[in-house]
């Protein structure tokens, strides 16, 4: 590279890397917050479906509620595991 092209970039390469790292941490934090919120919402919906199962006598309705519970619980578990995995990888 020529000197003229080098001077087009503001700051040092280290400052650019630090800025990129800070931005990545900020975005990852926002993503984790959204995942936590969604996992909580899915867990709450799973609990609500599970609570309705006991009060339902019709086998068809029970089957629907059971499947709803399973889907919401699986979604919540998936998000929670992903968050735990991300937490492990950022600790080390």
N, C-alpha and C positions, 0 to 999 in steps of 0.2 A: 504494500500500500504506500501511496505517497503521503507526504506530510499534510497536504491539503485535505485529503479524504479523512485522515485521522482527526483533524480539527473540527469536522462536522459533528462529531458526537460530543454531547455535553457531559462533563465529568469523566471520571476514570472508569475503567472496566469494572473495577471492584465496586464502585458506587452503583453501577448499573445492575450488577449481580445482587447487591444488597437490596436495591429497590425492587427487583423482580422477586426475590425471596420474601420480602415483606408483603408484597401484593399477593403472592401465592398463599401465604399464611392467613391474610385477611379474607381472601375468597374461600379458602378451605374452612375457616371458622364459620362463615355464613352458610356454607353447604352443610356443615355438621349441625348447626342450629336448626336448619330446615329439616334435616333428617330426623333429629330428635323430636321436633314438633310433629312430624308426620308419623313417626313410630308411636308416639303417645296417642295420637288420634286413632290409629289403627288398633292399638291395644284397648282403648276405651270402647271402640265399636265391637271388638271381639268379646269383651266382658259383657256388654249390653246384650249381644246375641245369646251368649251363654246363659245369662240370667233369664231370658225369655224362654229358653228351652224347657226349664222345669215347670213352667206354668202352662205349657202347651200339651194337649192330649192327642191331637190329630197326628198320625205318623208322618204324613206328607209335610205338614208345617214344621214338625220337629226335624225332619231331614233337611229342609231348607235352612232352618236356623243353625243346625249343626254344621252344614257346609259353609254358611256365612261366617260362623265362628272360626272354622278352620282356615278359611281364606284370609280373614283379617289377622288372625294370630300368626299365620305364616308370614304375612307381609311385615308385621311388627317385628317378628323374630329376625327376619332377613335384614331389616334396617338396623336393628340393635346390634346384630353380629357385625355388620359392616362398620358401624361406629366403633365397636370394640376393636376391630382389626385395625382401623385407621389410628386409633389411640395407641395401640401397641407399636405400630410402625413409626409414629412420631416421637414416642418416648425414647427409642433406642438410637 
